[in-house]
Amino acid sequence: MSSNIVIIGPADSIPALRERLDSGAELHTFTDAEALEALDHIFRHRPRIIAIEHDFSSSSRGVALVNRIKDDPGLATCEVRVITHDSGINRMSSRRRVSNTAVAVAEPPVHLDRRGTRRSQRTRVGDGLEVLVDGNPTMLIDVSVAGAQVMSTSVLKPNQRVRMALSDARGVIRCHGAIVWASFEMPKGLPTHYRAGIEFQNADAEALSEYAERHRRKS
């Protein structure tokens, strides 16, 4: 492990964070928009300290970054610090996870739960089933007459209004809906992505029920 220190945070907070950590060690800084570059550097150099700005640490990208670091046994000796601009340092053992999964961007009281819907039975679909969300190819995880869970490389945020198209040999089902929860994930060995729950608005319940049954995952 090197004696380097990695600092990650919003660009305007970097100078203050550098001053607080100027211990004579070599400092490497990354903005919050460079989280993936920071992660690559951390994996390659295994710095002694990973300092993350407080507000960024509680964002979806920040939580995903911290969880990804703590999931890797090779980084077990790295010390993760959450630092405010002025005072206060929260040290975390790199063996202790912040949470079991990436924390949602926001989760106001909604009809959908974290893995599907409360109002209706959800159906887990087969792997690789692709739908369109606002015209972007998106992986469908499960679906019901009230909503769906999807996985997307495009940004999805809570309260975002979306258009969804579910198509197969029987035709196309077009729905309008809203994102009610979303999380940013950095899974090991896979591309980063957003996982989100969509609540449908005035969707064709019969068509959705038949679509779900046609694509139900085989046990």
Backbone as numpy.savetxt, mean C-alpha at the origin, in Angstrom:
# Nx Ny Nz CAx CAy CAz Cx Cy Cz
27.51 -4.85 7.97 26.66 -3.65 7.97 27.54 -2.41 7.97
27.20 -1.40 7.21 27.98 -0.19 7.13 27.64 0.74 8.28
28.40 1.83 8.41 28.12 2.83 9.44 27.31 3.98 8.88
26.78 3.82 7.68 26.03 4.89 7.03 24.69 5.11 7.69
24.14 6.29 7.46 22.79 6.64 7.91 21.97 7.03 6.69
20.78 6.47 6.57 19.86 6.81 5.49 18.73 7.64 6.06
18.44 8.76 5.42 17.36 9.66 5.84 16.31 9.68 4.74
15.04 9.52 5.13 13.94 9.52 4.15 12.84 10.45 4.67
12.39 11.36 3.81 11.31 12.26 4.22 11.00 13.27 3.14
10.01 14.12 3.37 9.69 15.18 2.39 10.91 16.05 2.13
11.03 16.54 0.91 12.23 17.29 0.52 12.50 18.47 1.44
11.44 19.17 1.88 11.66 20.37 2.70 12.08 20.04 4.13
11.99 18.77 4.53 12.40 18.38 5.88 13.81 17.81 5.94
14.39 17.49 4.78 15.70 16.84 4.75 16.79 17.67 5.43
16.92 18.99 5.16 18.00 19.76 5.81 17.95 19.68 7.33
16.74 19.81 7.92 16.62 19.76 9.37 16.96 18.37 9.90
16.56 17.33 9.17 16.87 15.97 9.60 18.37 15.71 9.52
19.02 16.25 8.50 20.47 16.08 8.37 21.18 16.71 9.56
20.73 17.89 9.97 21.36 18.56 11.11 21.22 17.74 12.39
20.08 17.13 12.56 19.82 16.37 13.79 20.62 15.07 13.83
21.03 14.58 12.65 21.72 13.30 12.60 23.18 13.43 12.17
23.71 14.63 12.19 25.08 14.85 11.75 26.05 14.34 12.82
26.29 13.03 12.78 27.13 12.39 13.81 28.51 12.02 13.30
28.86 12.50 12.12 30.15 12.15 11.54 30.06 10.97 10.59
28.95 10.25 10.62 28.75 9.13 9.70 28.35 9.67 8.32
28.52 8.86 7.32 28.12 9.26 5.97 26.60 9.22 5.87
26.02 10.33 5.41 24.57 10.43 5.31 24.12 10.28 3.86
23.05 9.52 3.66 22.43 9.38 2.34 20.98 9.78 2.50
20.52 10.71 1.68 19.16 11.22 1.82 18.31 10.87 0.60
17.02 10.59 0.88 16.04 10.30 -0.16 14.76 11.02 0.20
14.10 11.60 -0.79 12.81 12.23 -0.53 11.73 11.16 -0.43
10.56 11.55 0.06 9.46 10.59 0.18 9.03 10.05 -1.18
9.30 10.79 -2.25 8.96 10.32 -3.60 9.97 9.30 -4.12
11.08 9.12 -3.38 12.13 8.19 -3.80 12.20 6.97 -2.88
11.03 6.56 -2.37 10.99 5.44 -1.42 11.57 4.16 -2.02
11.28 3.88 -3.29 11.80 2.65 -3.89 13.31 2.71 -4.07
13.83 3.89 -4.44 15.28 4.05 -4.54 15.93 3.88 -3.18
15.28 4.43 -2.14 15.80 4.28 -0.79 15.84 2.82 -0.37
14.77 2.09 -0.69 14.70 0.68 -0.32 15.81 -0.11 -1.01
16.05 0.18 -2.27 17.13 -0.51 -3.00 18.48 -0.21 -2.36
18.71 1.03 -1.99 19.97 1.41 -1.33 20.12 0.68 0.01
19.04 0.62 0.77 19.07 -0.04 2.08 19.40 -1.53 1.94
18.80 -2.19 0.96 19.08 -3.61 0.75 20.55 -3.84 0.36
21.10 -2.93 -0.44 22.47 -3.11 -0.93 23.53 -2.74 0.11
23.23 -1.73 0.96 24.26 -1.22 1.87 24.00 -1.48 3.34
22.79 -1.89 3.71 22.44 -2.21 5.09 22.98 -1.15 6.08
22.44 0.03 6.04 22.94 1.11 6.89 22.70 0.83 8.37
23.49 1.50 9.20 23.35 1.32 10.65 22.03 1.91 11.14
21.66 3.08 10.59 20.44 3.76 11.01 19.62 4.13 9.78
18.32 3.89 9.85 17.37 4.33 8.82 16.45 5.33 9.51
16.61 6.60 9.19 15.83 7.66 9.83 14.69 8.08 8.90
13.46 8.00 9.41 12.28 8.30 8.60 11.51 9.45 9.24
11.22 10.46 8.46 10.49 11.63 8.97 9.11 11.20 9.47
8.70 11.79 10.58 7.50 11.34 11.30 6.26 11.29 10.43
5.94 12.40 9.75 4.71 12.44 8.96 4.74 11.42 7.82
5.90 11.28 7.17 6.02 10.29 6.10 5.87 8.87 6.64
6.36 8.63 7.85 6.30 7.28 8.42 4.87 6.80 8.63
3.93 7.73 8.79 2.53 7.35 9.02 1.70 7.34 7.74
2.32 7.70 6.61 1.63 7.64 5.33 1.61 6.21 4.81
0.80 5.94 3.81 0.72 4.58 3.28 2.06 4.10 2.73
2.78 4.97 2.03 4.09 4.59 1.49 5.11 4.41 2.61
5.04 5.26 3.62 5.96 5.14 4.74 5.77 3.86 5.51
4.51 3.52 5.80 4.23 2.28 6.53 4.66 1.07 5.71
4.36 1.09 4.41 4.77 -0.03 3.55 6.29 -0.17 3.53
6.99 0.96 3.49 8.46 0.93 3.49 8.99 0.32 4.79
8.48 0.79 5.92 8.95 0.27 7.22 8.65 -1.22 7.35
7.45 -1.63 6.97 7.09 -3.05 7.05 7.98 -3.90 6.16
8.30 -3.38 4.97 9.16 -4.13 4.05 10.56 -4.30 4.63
11.07 -3.26 5.27 12.38 -3.33 5.91 12.36 -4.35 7.04
11.31 -4.32 7.85 11.24 -5.19 9.01 10.94 -6.64 8.64
10.45 -6.86 7.44 10.18 -8.22 6.98 11.43 -8.94 6.50
12.52 -8.20 6.28 13.72 -8.81 5.70 14.72 -9.17 6.80
15.01 -10.47 7.00 15.96 -10.88 8.06 17.34 -10.27 7.88
17.71 -9.97 6.63 19.02 -9.39 6.37 19.19 -7.99 6.91
18.07 -7.33 7.28 18.12 -5.97 7.81 17.83 -5.94 9.31
17.91 -7.11 9.95 17.53 -7.20 11.37 18.38 -6.33 12.27
19.63 -6.05 11.87 20.50 -5.24 12.73 20.39 -3.75 12.45
19.61 -3.36 11.46 19.42 -1.94 11.17 18.49 -1.33 12.21
18.80 -0.13 12.64 17.93 0.58 13.58 17.06 1.56 12.83
15.75 1.41 12.95 14.81 2.32 12.28 14.39 3.39 13.28
14.56 4.64 12.91 14.18 5.76 13.77 13.13 6.62 13.06
12.10 6.97 13.78 11.10 7.92 13.29 11.39 9.24 13.97
11.66 10.27 13.18 12.16 11.54 13.71 11.26 12.70 13.31
10.99 13.58 14.27 10.25 14.81 13.97 11.25 15.88 13.55
10.74 17.00 13.05 11.62 18.06 12.55 12.41 18.72 13.67
11.80 18.83 14.86 12.45 19.59 15.91 13.03 18.70 17.01
12.16 17.89 17.64 12.65 17.05 18.73 11.89 15.75 18.75
12.47 14.81 19.44 11.79 13.53 19.59 12.23 12.51 18.57
12.71 11.39 19.06 13.13 10.28 18.21 12.48 9.01 18.74
11.80 8.31 17.88 11.18 7.05 18.26 11.99 5.91 17.64
12.72 5.18 18.47 13.54 4.08 17.95 12.71 2.81 17.88
12.84 2.09 16.79 12.15 0.83 16.62 13.16 -0.29 16.44
12.96 -1.40 17.08 13.76 -2.58 16.79 13.38 -3.06 15.40
14.37 -3.37 14.58 14.05 -3.79 13.22 13.42 -5.17 13.18
13.39 -5.87 14.31 12.73 -7.18 14.36 11.25 -7.05 14.68
10.81 -5.85 15.10 9.41 -5.67 15.45 8.68 -4.98 14.31
7.60 -5.56 13.86 6.85 -4.99 12.74 5.91 -3.91 13.24
5.66 -2.95 12.37 4.69 -1.91 12.69 3.30 -2.49 12.66
3.03 -3.37 11.71 1.73 -4.02 11.62 1.88 -5.25 10.76
0.85 -6.08 10.70 0.93 -7.32 9.92 0.87 -7.08 8.43
0.22 -6.01 8.03 0.13 -5.68 6.61 0.28 -4.19 6.47
0.43 -3.73 5.25 0.51 -2.30 5.02 -0.76 -1.63 5.51
-0.59 -0.55 6.24 -1.75 0.13 6.80 -2.48 0.91 5.72
-3.78 0.97 5.82 -4.58 1.65 4.81 -4.28 3.13 4.78
-4.45 3.75 3.62 -4.29 5.18 3.49 -5.26 5.89 4.40
-6.47 5.45 4.42 -7.49 6.01 5.31 -8.65 5.05 5.34
-9.29 4.94 6.48 -10.42 4.03 6.59 -11.53 4.67 7.40
-12.28 5.60 6.81 -13.42 6.17 7.51 -14.51 5.12 7.62
-15.51 5.33 8.49 -16.60 4.36 8.59 -17.27 4.17 7.24
-17.30 2.94 6.75 -17.84 2.66 5.43 -18.59 1.34 5.47
-19.25 1.02 4.37 -20.01 -0.22 4.28 -19.12 -1.43 4.01
-17.96 -1.19 3.38 -17.08 -2.31 3.05 -16.09 -2.55 4.17
-15.76 -3.82 4.44 -14.72 -4.09 5.41 -13.39 -4.23 4.69
-12.31 -4.60 5.43 -10.96 -4.61 4.86 -10.78 -5.66 3.77
-11.61 -6.68 3.71 -11.43 -7.74 2.73 -12.68 -8.01 1.90
-13.66 -7.16 1.96 -14.83 -7.41 1.13 -16.00 -6.56 1.58
-17.20 -7.08 1.58 -18.36 -6.30 1.93 -19.06 -6.87 3.15
-19.71 -5.99 3.89 -20.50 -6.43 5.03 -21.94 -6.67 4.59
-22.38 -5.93 3.58 -23.79 -5.97 3.21 -24.16 -7.18 2.37
-23.20 -7.81 1.74 -23.51 -8.93 0.86 -22.34 -9.91 0.81
-22.64 -11.13 0.41 -21.63 -12.18 0.34 -20.64 -11.89 -0.77
-19.37 -11.88 -0.45 -18.35 -11.66 -1.47 -17.89 -12.98 -2.05
-17.44 -12.97 -3.26 -16.97 -14.17 -3.94 -15.52 -13.98 -4.36
-14.67 -14.85 -3.90 -13.27 -14.82 -4.31 -13.17 -15.35 -5.73
-12.53 -14.61 -6.61 -12.45 -15.02 -8.01 -11.13 -15.71 -8.28
-11.04 -16.35 -9.44 -9.83 -17.04 -9.82 -8.66 -16.09 -10.04
-7.44 -16.60 -9.89 -6.25 -15.77 -10.06 -6.16 -15.24 -11.50
-5.66 -14.03 -11.61 -5.40 -13.46 -12.93 -6.59 -12.85 -13.62
-7.69 -12.66 -12.93 -8.88 -12.07 -13.55 -8.71 -10.55 -13.59
-8.69 -9.98 -14.77 -8.42 -8.57 -14.94 -9.69 -7.79 -15.26
-9.83 -6.62 -14.65 -10.93 -5.70 -14.93 -10.31 -4.34 -15.22
-11.16 -3.39 -15.58 -10.68 -2.03 -15.82 -11.23 -1.10 -14.74
-10.36 -0.30 -14.16 -10.77 0.74 -13.21 -10.27 2.07 -13.77
-11.21 2.91 -14.16 -10.88 4.17 -14.84 -10.02 3.92 -16.07
-10.29 2.81 -16.75 -9.57 2.48 -17.97 -8.24 1.79 -17.77
-7.80 1.61 -16.53 -6.51 0.99 -16.24 -6.69 -0.48 -15.90
-5.89 -1.37 -16.49 -5.97 -2.80 -16.15 -5.70 -3.00 -14.66
-6.58 -3.75 -14.00 -6.54 -3.92 -12.55 -6.92 -5.35 -12.21
-6.25 -5.95 -11.24 -6.53 -7.32 -10.86 -7.71 -7.37 -9.89
-8.69 -8.21 -10.21 -9.85 -8.38 -9.34 -9.55 -9.48 -8.33
-9.78 -9.21 -7.04 -9.54 -10.18 -5.98 -10.83 -10.86 -5.56
-11.85 -10.06 -5.27 -13.17 -10.61 -4.95 -14.23 -9.60 -5.34
-15.47 -10.07 -5.43 -16.55 -9.21 -5.91 -17.88 -9.65 -5.29
-18.77 -8.70 -5.12 -20.13 -8.98 -4.67 -21.05 -8.00 -5.39
-22.33 -8.05 -5.10 -23.25 -7.11 -5.74 -23.07 -5.71 -5.17
-22.34 -5.57 -4.05 -22.17 -4.27 -3.41 -20.80 -3.65 -3.66
-19.81 -4.46 -4.04 -18.48 -3.90 -4.21 -17.46 -4.94 -4.61
-16.20 -4.52 -4.61 -15.12 -5.40 -5.04 -13.83 -5.01 -4.37
-12.91 -5.97 -4.29 -11.54 -5.70 -3.85 -10.64 -5.88 -5.07
-9.74 -4.91 -5.29 -8.87 -4.94 -6.46 -7.43 -4.67 -6.06
-6.52 -4.99 -6.98 -5.10 -4.72 -6.79 -4.61 -4.03 -8.05
-3.99 -2.85 -7.89 -3.68 -2.01 -9.03 -2.29 -1.39 -8.92
-1.62 -1.24 -10.06 -0.36 -0.50 -10.07 -0.62 1.00 -10.18
-1.83 1.39 -10.54 -2.20 2.80 -10.59 -2.65 3.26 -9.21
-2.48 4.53 -8.94 -2.82 5.07 -7.63 -4.32 5.00 -7.38
-4.69 4.48 -6.21 -6.08 4.45 -5.77 -6.13 5.02 -4.36
-7.04 5.97 -4.13 -7.11 6.64 -2.84 -8.54 6.64 -2.31
-8.70 6.60 -0.98 -10.04 6.64 -0.40 -10.82 7.86 -0.88
-12.12 7.65 -1.09 -13.07 8.68 -1.54 -12.93 9.01 -3.03
-11.99 8.37 -3.71 -11.85 8.58 -5.15 -13.01 7.94 -5.89
-13.65 8.67 -6.78 -14.73 8.15 -7.60 -14.13 7.43 -8.80
-14.63 6.24 -9.10 -14.06 5.45 -10.19 -15.16 4.84 -11.06
-14.75 4.48 -12.27 -15.59 3.71 -13.19 -14.94 2.34 -13.33
-15.77 1.31 -13.29 -15.22 -0.05 -13.36 -15.93 -0.84 -14.44
-15.18 -1.61 -15.19 -15.74 -2.44 -16.25 -15.27 -3.88 -16.03
-16.24 -4.80 -15.89 -15.95 -6.22 -15.71 -16.45 -6.93 -16.97
-15.54 -7.52 -17.70 -15.93 -8.12 -18.98 -15.51 -9.58 -19.07
-16.29 -10.35 -19.82 -15.96 -11.73 -20.15 -16.73 -12.09 -21.41
-16.81 -13.36 -21.74 -17.48 -13.78 -22.97 -18.96 -13.42 -23.00
-19.56 -13.18 -21.85 -20.99 -12.85 -21.78 -21.28 -11.38 -21.99
-20.23 -10.55 -22.00 -20.45 -9.12 -22.18 -19.69 -8.29 -21.15
-20.09 -7.04 -21.03 -19.41 -6.10 -20.15 -20.39 -5.54 -19.12
-19.97 -5.53 -17.86 -20.76 -4.92 -16.79 -20.04 -3.62 -16.41
-20.74 -2.50 -16.53 -20.12 -1.21 -16.21 -20.71 -0.68 -14.91
-19.84 -0.27 -14.01 -20.28 0.20 -12.69 -19.59 1.52 -12.35
-20.28 2.31 -11.57 -19.66 3.47 -10.94 -19.51 3.14 -9.46
-18.47 3.69 -8.85 -18.26 3.40 -7.44 -17.29 4.37 -6.80
-16.93 4.08 -5.56 -16.00 4.92 -4.82 -15.04 4.04 -4.04
-13.79 4.47 -3.95 -12.79 3.77 -3.15 -13.08 4.07 -1.68
-13.28 3.03 -0.88 -13.59 3.25 0.53 -12.42 2.91 1.45
-11.45 2.14 0.98 -10.19 1.96 1.69 -9.12 1.62 0.66
-7.89 1.94 1.00 -6.79 1.65 0.09 -5.51 1.52 0.88
-4.61 0.65 0.43 -3.31 0.51 1.05 -2.25 0.37 -0.03
-1.05 0.87 0.27 0.08 0.74 -0.63 0.95 -0.39 -0.11
1.34 -1.33 -0.97 2.08 -2.50 -0.54 3.38 -2.66 -1.31
4.41 -3.14 -0.62 5.71 -3.42 -1.22 6.06 -4.88 -0.98
5.39 -5.82 -1.62 5.67 -7.24 -1.35 7.04 -7.66 -1.86
7.66 -8.55 -1.12 9.00 -9.03 -1.50 8.95 -9.76 -2.82
9.81 -9.35 -3.75 9.92 -10.02 -5.04 8.82 -9.70 -6.02
7.92 -8.78 -5.67 6.82 -8.42 -6.57 6.76 -6.91 -6.73
6.13 -6.43 -7.82 6.02 -4.98 -7.99 5.17 -4.36 -6.89
5.45 -3.10 -6.57 4.60 -2.38 -5.62 3.23 -2.18 -6.23
2.21 -2.08 -5.38 0.86 -1.92 -5.89 -0.06 -1.36 -4.81
-1.23 -0.95 -5.24 -2.28 -0.51 -4.32 -3.33 -1.61 -4.24
-3.79 -1.88 -3.02 -4.92 -2.77 -2.80 -6.06 -1.90 -2.30
-7.26 -2.10 -2.85 -8.35 -1.18 -2.51 -9.70 -1.88 -2.52
-10.62 -1.30 -1.76 -12.00 -1.76 -1.76 -12.88 -0.73 -2.44
-13.71 -1.19 -3.35 -14.60 -0.31 -4.11 -16.04 -0.61 -3.72
-16.81 0.43 -3.43 -18.24 0.27 -3.17 -18.99 0.72 -4.42
-19.82 -0.18 -4.95 -20.58 0.14 -6.15 -21.76 1.05 -5.83
-22.17 1.80 -6.85 -23.32 2.68 -6.73 -24.30 2.36 -7.86
-25.49 1.88 -7.50 -26.54 1.57 -8.47 -26.08 0.58 -9.55
-25.32 -0.44 -9.12 -24.84 -1.45 -10.07 -25.93 -2.49 -10.34
-25.79 -3.22 -11.44 -26.73 -4.26 -11.82 -26.45 -5.50 -10.96
-27.21 -5.67 -9.90 -26.97 -6.74 -8.93 -27.06 -8.13 -9.57
-28.03 -8.32 -10.43 -28.21 -9.64 -11.05 -27.01 -9.98 -11.94
-26.59 -9.02 -12.75 -25.44 -9.26 -13.64 -24.18 -9.51 -12.84
-23.98 -8.77 -11.75 -22.80 -8.96 -10.92 -22.80 -10.31 -10.23
-23.97 -10.73 -9.77 -24.08 -12.03 -9.11 -23.74 -13.16 -10.08
-24.23 -13.06 -11.30 -23.93 -14.08 -12.30 -22.46 -14.06 -12.69
-21.88 -12.84 -12.79 -20.46 -12.71 -13.12 -19.61 -13.35 -12.03
-19.95 -13.08 -10.77 -19.20 -13.64 -9.65 -19.25 -15.16 -9.66
-20.41 -15.71 -9.96 -20.56 -17.16 -9.98 -19.74 -17.77 -11.12
-19.71 -17.11 -12.26 -18.96 -17.63 -13.41 -17.45 -17.66 -13.10
-17.01 -16.73 -12.31 -15.56 -16.60 -12.07 -15.15 -17.00 -10.66
-16.04 -17.67 -9.96 -15.73 -18.10 -8.60 -14.45 -18.94 -8.59
-13.61 -18.69 -7.62 -12.35 -19.43 -7.52 -12.62 -20.88 -7.18
-11.98 -21.77 -7.89 -12.14 -23.20 -7.65 -11.36 -23.58 -6.40
-11.98 -24.25 -5.47 -11.29 -24.62 -4.23 -10.41 -25.85 -4.44
